[in-house]
Amino acid sequence: MKKINSILIVIAAIILIFPMNACAQRVKFSKSEIVPAAQGGVKVRKDKNNNYQIKVYIDNLAAPERLSPPRQAYVLWMVTEDNMPKNIGKIKVATKFLSTKLKASFETVSSIKPIRIFITAENDASVQYTDYDVILTTNNF
């Protein structure tokens, strides 16, 4: 009887855990030629309201002021199915307490499905169109 209960508990746990991870897509950023040490990825998950939760994490991303030429901000862009890039926010680079490692993270929700995510360095974080080089990009999801 204990063996059957144990098996049922394991099956129930698998059923509960599997759907949470099955819908999430994790994609790593391609290697950057502008900031070679930068690495990270994107996690996109559809929530119960049919919105897309977008989580971005990056390590070793140099401050935009240290680029050549210097910029003011990193901007996160989402490419949609109509192939139009949309500015979805500014990424702030920071160090954690007692660490020199620069990290950045960003979370947002979109009603539109992202096809690709990329990051540029801009002089103004509120730009609607980018003219600058792409710092990091994912492949299409």
C-alpha positions in Angstrom: 0.0 0.0 0.0 2.8 2.4 0.8 4.5 1.6 -2.5 1.3 2.5 -4.4 0.9 5.8 -2.5 4.5 6.7 -3.2 4.0 6.0 -6.9 0.8 8.1 -7.0 2.6 11.0 -5.3 5.5 10.9 -7.8 3.0 10.8 -10.7 1.0 13.7 -9.3 4.2 15.7 -8.8 5.3 15.0 -12.4 1.8 16.1 -13.7 2.0 19.3 -11.7 5.6 20.2 -12.7 5.5 19.2 -16.3 2.9 21.7 -17.6 4.8 24.6 -15.9 8.0 23.9 -17.8 6.5 22.6 -21.0 5.3 26.0 -22.1 8.5 27.9 -21.4 11.0 28.5 -24.2 14.6 29.2 -23.2 16.9 30.7 -25.8 20.5 31.9 -25.3 21.8 35.1 -26.8 24.3 34.6 -29.6 27.9 35.6 -28.9 28.5 39.4 -29.1 31.2 41.0 -31.2 30.8 44.3 -29.4 30.8 43.0 -25.8 32.4 39.6 -26.2 32.2 38.7 -22.5 28.4 39.2 -22.4 26.3 36.1 -22.2 22.8 35.4 -21.2 19.4 34.3 -22.4 15.7 34.8 -22.6 12.8 32.8 -21.2 9.4 33.2 -22.8 6.3 31.6 -21.2 2.6 31.9 -22.0 0.6 32.6 -18.9 -3.0 31.7 -18.0 -4.2 35.0 -19.5 -2.6 34.2 -22.9 0.1 36.8 -22.4 3.8 36.2 -22.9 6.0 36.6 -19.9 9.5 37.6 -21.0 12.5 37.2 -18.7 15.9 38.3 -19.8 19.1 37.6 -17.9 22.7 38.7 -18.8 26.1 38.4 -17.2 29.2 40.4 -17.9 27.5 43.2 -19.8 29.7 46.2 -19.7 28.1 49.6 -18.8 27.0 51.4 -22.0 29.2 54.4 -21.1 32.2 52.1 -21.6 31.4 51.2 -25.2 33.2 52.8 -28.0 31.6 55.2 -28.9 29.9 55.5 -25.4 26.1 55.2 -25.2 23.6 56.1 -22.5 21.5 53.0 -22.2 20.9 49.4 -23.3 17.4 49.0 -24.9 15.6 45.6 -25.2 13.7 45.0 -28.4 11.1 42.4 -29.3 10.5 41.4 -33.0 6.9 40.4 -33.6 5.3 38.2 -36.2 4.9 41.2 -38.5 8.7 41.5 -38.4 8.6 44.9 -36.7 10.9 45.6 -33.7 9.3 47.1 -30.6 11.2 48.8 -27.8 10.1 47.0 -24.6 12.4 48.7 -22.1 15.7 49.8 -20.8 18.1 47.3 -19.2 20.1 48.6 -16.2 23.5 47.0 -15.6 24.5 46.7 -12.0 26.8 44.8 -9.7 25.6 42.7 -6.8 26.8 43.3 -3.2 30.5 42.3 -2.8 30.8 41.3 -6.5 32.5 43.0 -9.4 30.5 40.9 -11.9 28.1 43.1 -14.0 24.6 41.6 -14.3 21.4 42.7 -15.9 17.9 41.3 -15.8 14.6 42.4 -17.2 11.0 41.1 -16.9 7.9 42.2 -18.8 4.6 40.9 -20.1 3.4 41.2 -23.7 0.1 40.3 -25.4 2.0 39.9 -28.6 4.1 36.8 -29.2 7.8 37.6 -29.5 9.7 36.0 -32.4 13.2 37.3 -31.5 14.7 39.4 -28.8 17.7 41.7 -29.2 19.6 44.4 -27.3 21.1 47.7 -28.7 23.0 50.5 -27.0 21.3 53.8 -27.6 21.7 57.5 -26.7 18.1 57.6 -25.7 16.2 54.7 -24.0 12.8 55.9 -25.4 13.7 55.5 -29.1 11.2 53.8 -31.2 13.6 52.9 -34.1 17.2 51.8 -33.7 20.1 52.9 -35.9 22.8 51.3 -33.8 24.6 48.0 -33.7 23.0 45.0 -32.1 24.8 44.1 -28.9 23.1 40.7 -28.2 20.4 38.8 -30.1 18.6 35.5 -30.0 17.7 33.3 -33.0 14.1 33.1 -33.9 12.0 31.2 -31.3 
